[in-house]
Amino acid sequence: MVDTGPTMEAILHRNPRERMKAEKHPLDILSDLPELIQRGYEEIPEEDIVRLQWYGVSHDRPRVGFFMVRIRLPNGILTPEQFAAIGRLAARYRNYAEITTRQDIQLHWVPLKDLPDLFATVQKYGMTVLGGEGDTVRNITGCPVAGFDREERFDSTPEVLLLHRTFTDPADRDLFNLPRKTKVTISACAYHCNAPEIHDIAFVGMRKERKEGYAVWVGGGLSTNPRIARPLGIFIPRDQVLEVARAILDIWREDLANRLSFVKARLKFFVDKIGPERYRQLLEERLGRRLEDTDREPRPLGRTFHYGIHPQKQEGLFYIGFPVVAGRLRGDQILRIADLAAQEGLAIRLSQRQNLILANVPEDRLVPILSHMEAWGFPIQTASFRANSTACTGGPFCNFSFGSSKDLLVDVLDELDRSVGDLGDIVVQVDGCPHACAQHWVGDIGLQASYVRNSDGTMEEALMIILGGGYGREAGIGRVVVKRASVPQAMQYLLNLLRFYRRSEPWPSFAAFARAFSEEQLLRIMETGAAERAPEVAAAPTSGKPLVVRMGEQRWELWEPMQVRELLQRLGVSPDTVVVAKNGTQVNEEEWLSLEDEVEILYALSGGSGGEVICREWA
């Protein structure tokens, strides 16, 4: 007998989540909201509370009638007017808001009766809460400086906004009845700052010959079963992004087997089951055509999260990445920044590192804007490891969290800063539960809150320590080195580890350091501050030989072929002022550069490499 798969009847019997959606589509809860408010919080069925998640609403802890509301912001893009509206809402609700790792903003302490007015305010200013949670396509993320960054391959903002409009259109109810939540990202950032490797669906910007488009990766995700996304091996022109994204979703959505278990409903498990090759085959069958192969998968230039001061591609303008430690903002801070942005004509962006970016800053306005922001609590002198570390919502709001992730992150950063000093680009990522909203599996140092039982039977807050995770060229899931340690003990472990790391430098990166040792060796270092023996081979962050580019005293390693013209564009260098030599021979702008080539860029007007390198980043 041919196996035809599960029936919807069997699914509804086994999966209460699917049964809840079948009984009443979650989008329909909005029309019931006035009646629910009139009945009172205590009388609302739990199923209706769950349906409110489709409008970005979740219980705050304790469950006494206050809610978190998530405002969805594609790519973290905000106008000053929108930011001011959020600031006024935050001021109403205990003067507090949070930037999330998906470039959203969350409010807390919102009573049920306020939801209609809050929704109307959000809509009035061109924003939405629709699809903020629930079995939907969540906020579309990307590079927060798309359109501004000199090194981006192209500006992916049009595709971000197209996907956002499509996946928040309530007329397409199928997109609000997915087997589980789906996270989509799209960017042409040269540094892959948007972490495409941990998304269900990632469109990764690249150029193939002279065409702009995207490689497509599927099946990434974290939580209790972390996965790195796998390439489909296809190149998609920019105008095909929506068609391909919808087809990928429909293939997964329509297979009823993916709805049998809510726990196993994520797209990553479907990719595990059928593999990327079969997924590509199904995609091509659905589209009715053969898709173009990628000649290579795009690789990032390195790792950066756009913190600090950077010249834009627009001449004479800069963007500034300001630290918002743990993503915490006050309503009065938001209102001041929104007013400043309106007066100065600045663009506002939120980053996945829970930071704030102001763009289109003229050079002669850098100092006054920096002074204002420092006075309001956002000093650019903050160390990058402090600025780029992240924490989930945690306590006191999240019903899943074991403690306050944000307070813990601040405590850890303060102690490491005081005892070890500036840790450079190392990032610490703290989660209050296994859901991994702060992505602890791929941080340099991942911490997950837990509890440990003491000998006298009492319970104490504890931490799991994960090491060796990575993004970009070093993308990988970290290893659990310590399952449970009390917070003071975990703090000492980290101090010992980082002091040893400092003594044993140089390493290509912290990920390379952590991967060079076994779990047992790393635990020994954390316990004693010393290794029993040095690793036999330090793990290299990449394989093969890169394209090496030198310009004065600057040196870059690039991991994809490109034309000289593109290289100069990424570096923000005018071709009229330099001479480019490949393997010792002068070449023109049309010349292609390959892996293993060695390239030197010389200033034609200053007699060679002694000229000053054009500013790429201000400290």
C-alpha positions as CSV (number, residue, x, y, z in Angstrom):
1,M,0.0,0.0,0.0
2,V,1.3,3.5,-0.9
3,D,1.8,5.7,2.1
4,T,-0.2,8.9,1.4
5,G,0.9,10.6,4.6
6,P,-1.1,11.9,7.5
7,T,-4.7,13.1,7.1
8,M,-5.9,16.5,8.5
9,E,-8.1,14.5,10.8
10,A,-5.1,12.8,12.3
11,I,-3.3,16.1,12.6
12,L,-6.2,17.8,14.4
13,H,-6.3,14.8,16.8
14,R,-2.6,14.9,17.6
15,N,-1.7,18.6,17.5
16,P,-3.7,21.0,19.7
17,R,-2.0,24.0,18.0
18,E,-3.4,23.0,14.6
19,R,-6.8,22.3,16.2
20,M,-6.8,25.8,17.7
21,K,-6.1,27.4,14.3
22,A,-8.8,25.2,12.6
23,E,-11.5,26.1,15.1
24,K,-10.9,29.9,14.6
25,H,-8.3,31.5,12.4
26,P,-6.0,33.6,14.6
27,L,-6.5,36.7,12.4
28,D,-10.1,36.7,13.4
29,I,-9.4,37.4,17.0
30,L,-9.1,41.1,16.2
31,S,-12.9,41.4,15.6
32,D,-13.5,39.6,19.0
33,L,-11.2,41.9,20.9
34,P,-13.8,44.5,22.1
35,E,-15.9,41.6,23.5
36,L,-12.9,40.0,25.2
37,I,-12.0,43.3,26.8
38,Q,-15.6,43.7,28.1
39,R,-15.6,40.2,29.5
40,G,-12.3,40.9,31.4
41,Y,-8.9,39.2,31.3
42,E,-9.8,36.4,33.7
43,E,-12.6,35.2,31.5
44,I,-10.7,35.0,28.2
45,P,-10.0,31.4,27.1
46,E,-6.3,30.5,26.8
47,E,-6.8,29.7,23.1
48,D,-7.8,33.3,22.4
49,I,-4.7,34.6,24.3
50,V,-2.6,32.4,22.0
51,R,-4.4,33.8,19.0
52,L,-3.4,37.3,20.0
53,Q,0.2,36.3,19.3
54,W,-0.6,36.7,15.6
55,Y,-0.8,40.4,16.5
56,G,2.5,40.5,18.3
57,V,0.9,40.1,21.8
58,S,2.2,37.8,24.5
59,H,1.7,37.5,28.3
60,D,4.1,39.3,30.5
61,R,5.0,37.5,33.6
62,P,3.3,37.1,36.0
63,R,0.1,36.3,34.0
64,V,-2.1,38.9,35.6
65,G,-3.4,40.8,32.6
66,F,-0.4,42.7,31.3
67,F,1.1,42.0,27.9
68,M,4.2,42.5,25.7
69,V,3.5,44.0,22.3
70,R,6.0,43.5,19.5
71,I,6.1,46.2,16.8
72,R,7.4,44.8,13.5
73,L,10.0,46.9,11.7
74,P,11.4,45.5,8.4
75,N,15.2,45.7,8.5
76,G,14.9,47.9,11.6
77,I,13.9,50.9,9.4
78,L,12.3,53.8,11.2
79,T,11.4,57.4,10.3
80,P,11.8,60.0,13.1
81,E,8.0,60.3,13.2
82,Q,7.6,56.5,13.7
83,F,10.4,56.5,16.4
84,A,8.7,59.4,18.2
85,A,5.4,57.5,18.2
86,I,7.1,54.5,19.7
87,G,8.7,56.8,22.3
88,R,5.3,58.2,23.3
89,L,4.0,54.6,23.7
90,A,7.0,53.6,25.7
91,A,6.6,56.6,28.0
92,R,3.0,55.5,28.7
93,Y,4.1,52.0,29.7
94,R,6.7,52.6,32.4
95,N,9.0,54.5,30.1
96,Y,10.6,51.3,28.7
97,A,11.1,49.6,25.4
98,E,13.5,46.9,24.0
99,I,15.3,46.4,20.7
100,T,15.2,42.7,19.7
101,T,17.7,40.6,17.8
102,R,15.2,40.6,14.9
103,Q,15.2,44.5,14.6
104,D,11.8,44.8,16.3
105,I,10.8,47.0,19.2
106,Q,8.9,45.5,22.2
107,L,6.7,47.2,24.7
108,H,5.7,45.8,28.1
109,W,3.1,46.4,30.8
110,V,0.4,46.9,28.2
111,P,-3.1,46.2,29.7
112,L,-5.6,44.3,27.6
113,K,-8.0,47.4,27.3
114,D,-5.2,49.4,25.7
115,L,-4.6,47.1,22.7
116,P,-7.1,48.6,20.3
117,D,-5.7,52.1,20.8
118,L,-2.1,50.9,20.6
119,F,-2.8,49.0,17.4
120,A,-4.4,52.1,15.9
121,T,-1.4,54.2,16.8
122,V,1.0,51.8,15.3
123,Q,-1.0,51.6,12.1
124,K,-1.4,55.4,11.9
125,Y,2.3,55.8,11.6
126,G,2.7,53.1,8.9
127,M,3.9,50.3,11.2
128,T,2.4,47.0,12.0
129,V,2.2,44.3,14.8
130,L,0.7,41.7,12.4
131,G,2.8,38.6,12.3
132,G,4.9,39.7,15.2
133,E,4.5,36.3,16.7
134,G,2.5,33.1,15.9
135,D,2.9,30.6,13.0
136,T,3.8,33.4,10.6
137,V,6.8,34.8,8.7
138,R,8.4,36.9,11.3
139,N,10.0,40.3,10.8
140,I,12.2,40.4,7.7
141,T,15.7,41.2,8.7
142,G,18.7,42.4,6.8
143,C,21.8,44.6,7.0
144,P,20.8,47.7,9.1
145,V,23.0,50.0,6.9
146,A,21.6,48.7,3.6
147,G,21.8,51.6,1.2
148,F,24.5,53.4,3.2
149,D,27.4,51.0,3.5
150,R,30.3,51.5,1.0
151,E,31.1,47.8,0.9
152,E,27.6,46.3,0.3
153,R,27.3,44.4,-2.9
154,F,24.0,46.3,-3.7
155,D,21.1,47.8,-1.7
156,S,18.7,45.0,-0.8
157,T,16.1,47.4,0.7
158,P,13.6,47.0,-2.1
159,E,13.5,43.2,-1.7
160,V,13.2,43.5,2.1
161,L,10.2,45.8,1.8
162,L,8.5,43.7,-0.9
163,L,8.7,40.6,1.3
164,H,7.5,42.6,4.3
165,R,4.4,43.9,2.4
166,T,3.6,40.4,1.1
167,F,4.0,38.5,4.4
168,T,2.0,41.1,6.4
169,D,-1.0,41.2,4.0
170,P,-3.9,39.7,5.9
171,A,-5.7,38.9,2.7
172,D,-3.4,36.0,2.2
173,R,-4.5,33.9,5.1
174,D,-2.4,30.9,4.2
175,L,0.7,32.8,5.1
176,F,-0.7,33.2,8.6
177,N,-1.3,29.5,9.0
178,L,2.2,28.0,8.6
179,P,3.2,24.8,10.5
180,R,5.4,27.0,12.7
181,K,7.1,30.4,12.8
182,T,9.5,31.1,10.0
183,K,12.5,33.5,10.0
184,V,13.5,35.1,6.7
185,T,16.5,37.4,6.1
186,I,17.7,39.1,3.0
187,S,20.9,41.2,2.6
188,A,23.8,42.0,0.3
189,C,26.0,43.0,3.2
190,A,29.6,42.2,2.5
191,Y,30.0,41.0,6.0
192,H,26.8,38.9,6.4
193,C,26.0,40.9,9.5
194,N,22.4,39.6,9.4
195,A,23.5,36.0,10.2
196,P,22.0,34.3,7.2
197,E,23.3,30.9,8.4
198,I,20.8,30.7,11.3
199,H,17.6,31.5,9.4
200,D,14.9,29.3,8.0
201,I,15.3,31.0,4.6
202,A,18.2,33.3,3.8
203,F,18.8,35.3,0.6
204,V,22.5,36.1,0.5
205,G,23.5,38.9,-1.8
206,M,26.1,38.2,-4.5
207,R,27.0,39.1,-8.1
208,K,27.3,36.4,-10.7
209,E,29.2,37.8,-13.6
210,R,27.5,41.2,-14.0
211,K,24.1,40.2,-12.5
212,E,22.9,41.1,-9.0
213,G,21.1,38.5,-7.1
214,Y,21.0,36.1,-4.2
215,A,22.2,32.6,-3.2
216,V,19.5,30.8,-1.3
217,W,20.1,28.9,2.0
218,V,17.4,27.0,3.9
219,G,17.0,25.1,7.2
220,G,18.9,27.2,9.7
221,G,17.7,27.8,13.2
222,L,18.6,27.5,16.9
223,S,16.6,26.7,20.0
224,T,17.1,23.2,21.4
225,N,18.1,21.7,18.0
226,P,20.4,24.2,16.4
227,R,21.2,24.0,12.7
228,I,23.3,25.9,10.2
229,A,21.4,26.7,7.0
230,R,22.3,24.7,3.9
231,P,22.7,26.1,0.4
232,L,20.3,25.1,-2.3
233,G,23.1,25.8,-4.9
234,I,21.0,28.3,-6.8
235,F,21.4,31.9,-8.0
236,I,18.2,34.0,-7.9
237,P,18.0,37.4,-9.8
238,R,16.7,40.1,-7.6
239,D,13.3,40.2,-9.3
240,Q,12.6,36.6,-8.5
241,V,13.0,36.8,-4.7
242,L,9.3,36.9,-3.8
243,E,8.4,34.1,-6.2
244,V,11.1,31.8,-4.8
245,A,10.4,32.7,-1.2
246,R,6.7,31.9,-1.6
247,A,7.4,28.6,-3.3
248,I,9.9,27.5,-0.6
249,L,7.2,28.3,2.0
250,D,4.4,26.6,0.1
251,I,6.4,23.3,-0.4
252,W,6.9,23.1,3.4
253,R,3.5,24.4,4.3
254,E,1.5,22.1,2.1
255,D,3.2,18.9,3.3
256,L,0.8,17.8,6.1
257,A,3.5,15.7,7.7
258,N,5.0,18.9,8.9
259,R,2.0,19.7,11.0
260,L,1.8,16.4,13.0
261,S,4.0,17.7,15.8
262,F,4.4,21.3,16.9
263,V,7.8,20.5,18.3
264,K,9.0,19.1,15.0
265,A,7.3,21.6,12.7
266,R,10.2,24.0,12.0
267,L,11.4,24.2,8.4
268,K,14.9,23.0,9.5
269,F,13.4,19.5,10.3
270,F,11.9,19.3,6.9
271,V,15.3,20.1,5.4
272,D,16.8,17.5,7.6
273,K,14.3,15.0,6.3
274,I,14.5,15.6,2.5
275,G,17.9,17.3,2.1
276,P,18.7,20.5,0.2
277,E,19.1,18.7,-3.1
278,R,15.5,17.3,-2.9
279,Y,14.2,20.7,-1.8
280,R,15.8,22.3,-4.9
281,Q,14.2,19.7,-7.1
282,L,10.7,20.3,-5.6
283,L,11.3,24.1,-5.9
284,E,12.1,23.7,-9.6
285,E,9.1,21.5,-10.2
286,R,6.9,24.0,-8.6
287,L,8.3,26.9,-10.6
288,G,8.3,24.9,-13.8
289,R,11.9,25.8,-14.7
290,R,15.5,24.9,-14.0
291,L,17.1,27.4,-11.7
292,E,20.5,28.9,-12.3
293,D,23.4,27.3,-10.4
294,T,25.6,29.4,-8.2
295,D,29.2,29.1,-9.4
296,R,30.1,29.6,-5.7
297,E,28.5,30.3,-2.4
298,P,29.0,33.9,-1.2
299,R,31.4,34.4,1.7
300,P,31.7,37.4,3.9
301,L,34.8,39.7,4.0
302,G,35.1,39.2,7.7
303,R,32.9,40.0,10.7
304,T,31.5,43.4,11.6
305,F,28.3,44.6,13.2
306,H,28.5,48.2,12.0
307,Y,29.3,49.7,15.4
308,G,31.0,53.1,15.5
309,I,31.5,55.8,12.9
310,H,31.7,54.9,9.2
311,P,31.8,56.9,5.9
312,Q,28.8,56.2,3.7
313,K,28.7,55.5,0.0
314,Q,27.1,59.0,-0.2
315,E,30.0,61.4,-0.3
316,G,30.4,63.5,2.8
317,L,27.9,61.5,4.9
318,F,28.5,59.1,7.7
319,Y,26.5,56.5,9.7
320,I,27.1,55.9,13.4
321,G,26.3,52.7,15.2
322,F,25.5,53.6,18.9
323,P,25.6,51.1,21.7
324,V,22.3,50.1,23.4
325,V,23.5,47.6,25.9
326,A,21.1,44.7,26.2
327,G,18.7,46.6,23.9
328,R,17.2,48.6,26.7
329,L,15.7,52.0,25.9
330,R,13.7,54.6,27.8
331,G,10.8,56.4,26.3
332,D,12.4,59.8,27.0
333,Q,15.6,58.7,25.3
334,I,13.6,57.6,22.2
335,L,11.8,60.9,22.1
336,R,15.1,62.9,22.3
337,I,16.7,60.8,19.5
338,A,13.6,61.1,17.3
339,D,13.6,64.8,17.7
340,L,17.3,65.0,16.9
341,A,16.9,62.9,13.8
342,A,14.0,65.0,12.6
343,Q,16.0,68.3,13.1
344,E,19.1,66.9,11.4
345,G,17.4,65.0,8.6
346,L,18.8,61.6,9.8
347,A,17.8,58.1,9.0
348,I,17.2,55.7,11.9
349,R,17.9,51.9,11.9
350,L,18.0,49.2,14.5
351,S,20.5,46.4,14.3
352,Q,20.4,42.7,15.2
353,R,22.9,43.5,17.9
354,Q,20.1,45.4,19.6
355,N,21.9,48.7,18.8
356,L,20.8,52.0,17.2
357,I,22.2,53.5,14.0
358,L,21.9,57.1,12.8
359,A,22.7,57.6,9.1
360,N,23.1,60.5,6.7
361,V,25.2,62.5,9.2
362,P,27.2,65.3,7.5
363,E,30.8,65.4,8.6
364,D,30.4,68.8,10.2
365,R,27.6,67.5,12.4
366,L,29.5,64.4,13.7
367,V,30.7,66.1,16.9
368,P,27.4,67.7,18.0
369,I,25.4,64.5,17.3
370,L,28.0,62.4,19.2
371,S,27.8,64.8,22.1
372,H,24.0,64.7,22.3
373,M,24.0,60.9,22.2
374,E,26.6,60.5,24.8
375,A,24.7,62.9,27.1
376,W,21.6,60.7,26.7
377,G,23.4,57.5,27.6
378,F,24.9,56.2,24.3
379,P,28.7,57.0,24.3
380,I,30.5,55.8,21.2
381,Q,33.6,55.1,23.3
382,T,31.9,52.0,24.7
383,A,34.0,48.9,23.9
384,S,32.7,47.0,20.9
385,F,32.4,43.7,22.9
386,R,30.0,45.5,25.2
387,A,28.1,47.2,22.4
388,N,27.7,44.0,20.3
389,S,26.8,41.5,23.0
390,T,23.2,40.5,23.2
391,A,20.6,39.3,25.7
392,C,17.0,38.0,25.3
393,T,14.0,39.6,26.9
394,G,14.4,37.4,30.0
395,G,13.0,38.2,33.4
396,P,11.0,39.8,34.7
397,F,8.8,39.6,31.5
398,C,9.3,36.3,29.8
399,N,7.4,33.3,31.1
400,F,10.1,30.9,29.9
401,S,13.1,32.6,31.4
402,F,15.0,31.4,34.4
403,G,16.2,34.9,35.3
404,S,17.0,38.4,34.1
405,S,19.2,37.8,31.0
406,K,19.7,41.5,30.5
407,D,20.9,42.2,34.0
408,L,23.1,39.1,33.8
409,L,24.7,40.3,30.6
410,V,25.5,43.7,32.1
411,D,27.0,42.1,35.2
412,V,29.2,39.8,33.0
413,L,30.4,42.6,30.8
414,D,31.1,44.8,33.7
415,E,33.2,42.2,35.5
416,L,35.1,41.1,32.3
417,D,35.8,44.8,31.4
418,R,37.1,45.5,35.0
419,S,39.1,42.3,35.3
420,V,40.3,41.5,31.8
421,G,39.9,44.8,29.8
422,D,38.7,45.5,26.3
423,L,37.9,42.1,24.6
424,G,37.9,43.5,21.1
425,D,35.2,42.0,18.9
426,I,34.4,39.0,21.2
427,V,30.7,38.9,21.8
428,V,28.8,37.4,24.8
429,Q,25.2,36.2,24.1
430,V,22.9,35.5,27.0
431,D,19.6,33.6,26.9
432,G,17.3,32.9,29.8
433,C,16.0,29.6,28.4
434,P,16.7,27.1,25.6
435,H,14.7,29.0,23.0
436,A,17.9,30.9,22.0
437,C,16.3,34.3,21.2
438,A,19.7,35.9,21.8
439,Q,21.4,33.2,19.7
440,H,23.7,31.8,22.4
441,W,24.6,28.8,20.2
442,V,26.6,31.0,17.7
443,G,28.1,33.6,20.0
444,D,31.8,33.6,20.9
445,I,30.7,33.0,24.5
446,G,27.1,31.7,24.9
447,L,25.4,31.6,28.2
448,Q,22.1,29.9,28.9
449,A,20.4,30.4,32.3
450,S,19.4,27.4,34.3
451,Y,19.3,26.2,37.9
452,V,21.5,24.0,40.0
453,R,20.4,22.1,43.1
454,N,22.7,22.6,46.1
455,S,23.6,19.9,48.6
456,D,21.1,21.3,51.1
457,G,18.3,20.9,48.5
458,T,18.0,24.6,47.7
459,M,18.0,25.8,44.1
460,E,20.4,28.4,42.8
461,E,20.6,30.2,39.5
462,A,23.2,28.6,37.2
463,L,24.6,29.0,33.7
464,M,25.4,26.7,30.8
465,I,28.6,27.9,29.0
466,I,28.8,27.3,25.2
467,L,32.0,28.0,23.3
468,G,33.2,27.9,19.7
469,G,30.1,29.2,18.0
470,G,30.5,31.5,15.0
471,Y,29.1,33.6,12.3
472,G,30.0,34.2,8.6
473,R,33.2,32.4,7.5
474,E,33.3,30.8,11.0
475,A,29.7,29.8,11.1
476,G,29.1,27.0,13.4
477,I,27.2,25.7,16.5
478,G,29.1,26.1,19.7
479,R,29.8,23.2,22.1
480,V,28.5,22.9,25.6
481,V,31.6,23.0,27.8
482,V,29.9,23.6,31.2
483,K,26.4,22.2,31.7
484,R,25.6,23.9,35.0
485,A,27.7,26.3,37.1
486,S,26.5,28.7,39.7
487,V,26.7,32.3,38.5
488,P,29.8,33.2,40.7
489,Q,31.5,30.0,39.5
490,A,30.7,30.7,35.9
491,M,32.1,34.2,36.2
492,Q,35.4,32.9,37.5
493,Y,35.5,30.3,34.7
494,L,35.1,33.1,32.1
495,L,37.8,35.2,33.8
496,N,40.3,32.3,33.7
497,L,39.4,31.4,30.1
498,L,39.8,35.0,28.8
499,R,43.0,35.6,30.7
500,F,44.5,32.4,29.2
501,Y,43.2,33.5,25.8
502,R,45.0,36.8,26.2
503,R,48.2,35.2,27.3
504,S,48.2,32.8,24.4
505,E,47.5,35.3,21.6
506,P,47.7,35.8,18.7
507,W,44.8,33.8,17.4
508,P,42.9,34.4,14.2
509,S,39.7,34.8,16.3
510,F,38.2,33.6,19.5
511,A,36.3,30.9,17.6
512,A,39.5,29.6,16.3
513,F,40.9,29.5,19.8
514,A,37.9,27.7,21.3
515,R,37.8,25.2,18.4
516,A,41.5,24.4,18.9
517,F,40.9,22.7,22.3
518,S,38.6,19.8,23.3
519,E,35.8,20.3,25.7
520,E,37.9,18.8,28.4
521,Q,40.8,21.1,27.7
522,L,38.6,24.1,27.7
523,L,37.1,23.1,31.0
524,R,40.5,22.6,32.5
525,I,41.5,26.1,31.4
526,M,38.4,27.5,33.0
527,E,39.0,25.7,36.2
528,T,42.7,26.4,36.6
529,G,43.6,29.1,34.1
530,A,46.1,26.8,32.4
531,A,46.0,24.1,29.7
532,E,47.4,20.6,30.3
533,R,48.9,20.8,26.9
534,A,48.7,23.0,23.8
535,P,46.5,22.0,21.0
536,E,48.2,20.0,18.3
537,V,46.7,22.1,15.5
538,A,45.0,25.4,15.8
539,A,41.7,25.2,13.8
540,A,41.9,27.5,10.8
541,P,38.8,29.7,10.2
542,T,38.7,28.9,6.5
543,S,40.0,26.3,4.0
544,G,42.0,27.1,0.9
545,K,43.9,30.4,0.1
546,P,42.1,33.7,0.0
547,L,42.5,36.6,-2.4
548,V,44.9,38.8,-0.5
549,V,44.6,42.6,-1.0
550,R,47.2,45.1,0.4
551,M,46.8,48.9,0.4
552,G,49.4,50.8,2.4
553,E,49.5,49.0,5.8
554,Q,46.0,47.7,5.4
555,R,45.5,44.0,4.5
556,W,42.3,42.1,3.6
557,E,41.5,38.5,2.9
558,L,38.6,38.0,0.5
559,W,36.9,34.7,-0.2
560,E,35.2,35.2,-3.6
561,P,36.3,36.2,-7.1
562,M,35.5,39.7,-8.2
563,Q,36.4,42.3,-10.7
564,V,38.9,45.1,-9.8
565,R,36.0,47.5,-10.2
566,E,34.0,45.8,-7.5
567,L,37.0,45.6,-5.2
568,L,37.6,49.3,-5.4
569,Q,33.9,50.0,-4.9
570,R,33.9,47.9,-1.7
571,L,36.9,49.7,-0.3
572,G,35.5,53.1,-1.2
573,V,38.5,54.0,-3.4
574,S,38.3,56.0,-6.6
575,P,39.9,54.2,-9.6
576,D,41.2,57.5,-10.8
577,T,43.6,57.8,-7.8
578,V,45.1,54.3,-7.7
579,V,47.1,51.7,-9.6
580,V,46.1,48.1,-9.1
581,A,48.7,45.3,-9.5
582,K,47.7,41.6,-9.6
583,N,50.5,39.2,-8.8
584,G,53.0,42.0,-9.7
585,T,51.4,43.0,-12.9
586,Q,49.3,46.2,-13.4
587,V,45.7,45.4,-14.3
588,N,42.6,47.5,-15.3
589,E,39.1,47.7,-13.8
590,E,37.7,44.9,-16.0
591,E,40.3,42.3,-14.8
592,W,38.9,39.5,-12.7
593,L,40.6,38.6,-9.4
594,S,40.6,35.0,-8.2
595,L,41.2,33.2,-5.0
596,E,45.0,32.8,-4.3
597,D,45.8,36.0,-6.2
598,E,47.8,38.7,-4.4
599,V,46.8,42.3,-5.1
600,E,48.4,45.6,-4.2
601,I,46.7,48.9,-4.5
602,L,49.0,51.9,-4.9
603,Y,48.2,55.6,-4.9
604,A,49.0,57.0,-8.3
605,L,49.1,60.6,-7.1
606,S,51.4,60.1,-4.2
607,G,54.1,57.9,-5.6
608,G,53.1,54.6,-4.2
609,S,51.9,52.8,-1.1
610,G,53.2,55.5,1.3
611,G,50.0,57.6,0.9
612,E,47.3,57.6,3.5
613,V,44.6,55.0,3.3
614,I,41.2,56.4,2.9
615,C,39.2,56.3,6.1
616,R,37.0,53.2,6.4
617,E,36.1,53.5,10.0
618,W,36.4,56.1,12.7
619,A,37.0,55.0,16.3
